[in-house]
Amino acid sequence: MNFFKLSIQKKHKKGCKIKDLIPIWDHDILSLDEFHAESILKMRVIAKRTLKQFWERHSNFKDAKIWLQEWYAEAESSEWQSPEDIKKRYRSASFLADNRVVFNVCGHHYRLIVKINYEYEIIYIRFVGTHAEYDKIDAKTI
């Protein structure tokens, strides 16, 4: 049962009204027709659990935990439409095929790899780890 009446289409956020994102039973309470979802919707990051597992596994890496938490909050509120948007903020980020981005965490001590679907504004966290862990994986396929 679809309680939220949200149709998933290409570019579904453009012109989508907030009312379309609110449960049907609350439509009479709220009158938000004049607002557009693009004013509140930002990037969706999947999954924070990967970040948490890293900082729980490496509890002595407090600097990484803080950086990753700040990155997560910033990524959620961002409106990245292209690699250029990311490069403006993260100059040391590297871009790979298939919309993968490698972020250097805490001055190149750790690595964060994400895959971004710019069209649907979704960031998939693919890997986070130390340099030693990063050297054991293939960043292009993980």
Phi, psi and omega per residue, in radians:
M1 nan 2.254 -3.100
N2 -1.715 1.717 -3.108
F3 -1.354 -0.324 -2.972
F4 -1.801 -0.041 3.073
K5 0.890 0.580 -3.110
L6 -1.739 1.979 3.128
S7 -1.549 2.301 -3.138
I8 -1.602 1.974 3.127
Q9 -2.395 2.922 3.032
K10 -1.057 2.389 -3.140
K11 0.967 0.677 -3.034
H12 -1.103 -0.334 -3.086
K13 -1.481 -0.354 -3.098
K14 -1.284 2.001 3.112
G15 1.405 0.007 3.123
C16 -1.237 2.302 -3.120
K17 -1.524 2.566 3.133
I18 -0.956 -0.663 -3.131
K19 -0.989 -0.543 3.118
D20 -1.191 -0.323 -3.110
L21 -1.731 -0.073 -3.094
I22 -1.744 2.436 3.136
P23 -0.910 2.515 -3.086
I24 -0.931 -0.700 -3.075
W25 -1.185 -0.224 3.111
D26 -1.765 0.012 -3.095
H27 -1.070 -0.641 -3.117
D28 -1.299 -0.362 3.137
I29 -1.387 -0.678 -3.053
L30 -1.877 2.423 3.032
S31 -2.131 1.490 -3.048
L32 -1.986 0.369 -3.063
D33 -1.004 -0.521 -3.064
E34 -1.355 -0.234 3.135
F35 -1.625 2.692 3.102
H36 -2.005 2.565 -3.099
A37 -1.076 -0.500 -3.098
E38 -1.108 -0.292 3.095
S39 -1.396 -0.260 3.130
I40 -2.117 -0.427 -3.089
L41 -1.482 2.373 3.111
K42 -2.255 -2.769 -3.129
M43 -1.223 2.531 3.047
R44 -1.819 2.241 -3.110
V45 -1.883 2.181 -3.138
I46 -2.145 2.119 -0.019
A47 -2.254 2.371 3.135
K48 -1.050 -0.447 -3.140
R49 -0.939 -0.659 3.131
T50 -1.071 -0.726 3.102
L51 -1.147 -0.802 -3.137
K52 -1.057 -0.724 3.126
Q53 -1.067 -0.668 3.113
F54 -1.120 -0.900 -3.069
W55 -1.289 -0.361 3.025
E56 -1.350 -0.644 3.117
R57 -1.218 -0.576 -3.135
H58 -2.062 1.127 -3.035
S59 -1.108 -0.312 3.127
N60 -1.434 -0.088 3.121
F61 -1.656 1.105 -3.093
K62 -1.063 -0.633 3.140
D63 -1.088 -0.675 3.132
A64 -1.178 -0.711 -3.136
K65 -1.044 -0.825 -3.126
I66 -1.098 -0.808 -3.135
W67 -1.066 -0.791 -3.112
L68 -1.146 -0.682 3.093
Q69 -1.113 -0.733 3.121
E70 -1.182 -0.711 3.106
W71 -1.069 -0.785 -3.129
Y72 -1.025 -0.841 3.139
A73 -1.084 -0.733 3.133
E74 -1.190 -0.728 -3.140
A75 -1.090 -0.728 3.121
E76 -1.075 -0.614 -3.082
S77 -1.655 0.052 -3.117
S78 -1.440 2.948 3.064
E79 -2.307 0.949 -3.101
W80 -1.190 2.119 3.114
Q81 -1.892 -0.223 -3.090
S82 -2.825 2.904 3.073
P83 -1.015 -0.545 3.132
E84 -1.065 -0.638 3.112
D85 -1.102 -0.680 3.126
I86 -1.235 -0.743 -3.096
K87 -1.085 -0.530 3.105
K88 -1.062 -0.626 -3.083
R89 -1.679 -0.676 -3.084
Y90 -2.068 1.491 -3.055
R91 -1.111 -0.486 -3.104
S92 -1.557 0.042 3.126
A93 -1.171 2.491 3.093
S94 -1.945 2.514 -3.084
F95 -1.992 2.231 -3.134
L96 -1.952 3.071 3.093
A97 -1.091 2.828 3.069
D98 1.090 0.602 3.084
N99 0.998 0.619 3.057
R100 -1.626 2.494 -3.141
V101 -2.249 2.343 3.068
V102 -1.891 2.064 3.086
F103 -1.727 2.384 3.033
N104 -1.545 2.064 -3.052
V105 -1.704 2.276 3.065
C106 0.960 1.002 3.070
G107 1.108 0.745 3.060
H108 1.287 0.313 3.096
H109 -1.410 -0.519 -3.106
Y110 -2.364 2.950 3.127
R111 -2.282 2.523 3.054
L112 -2.216 2.163 3.096
I113 -1.984 2.266 3.088
V114 -2.247 2.756 3.000
K115 -2.069 2.283 -3.035
I116 -2.042 2.288 2.969
N117 -1.791 1.685 -3.064
Y118 -1.128 -0.650 -3.089
E119 -1.080 -0.753 -3.127
Y120 -1.712 0.039 3.090
E121 1.005 0.900 3.133
I122 -2.176 2.342 3.076
I123 -1.980 2.148 3.103
Y124 -1.823 2.075 3.082
I125 -1.346 2.082 -3.069
R126 -1.764 -0.545 -3.074
F127 -2.855 2.524 2.907
V128 -2.519 2.330 -3.105
G129 -3.050 -3.139 3.099
T130 -1.345 3.005 3.078
H131 -1.073 -0.694 3.131
A132 -1.082 -0.730 3.105
E133 -1.192 -0.678 -3.140
Y134 -1.102 -0.673 -3.137
D135 -1.131 -0.324 -3.100
K136 -1.597 -0.090 -3.085
I137 -2.013 2.911 3.023
D138 -1.838 1.847 -3.071
A139 -1.057 -0.404 -3.097
K140 -1.376 -0.315 -3.069
T141 -2.151 -0.210 -3.081
I142 -1.148 nan nan
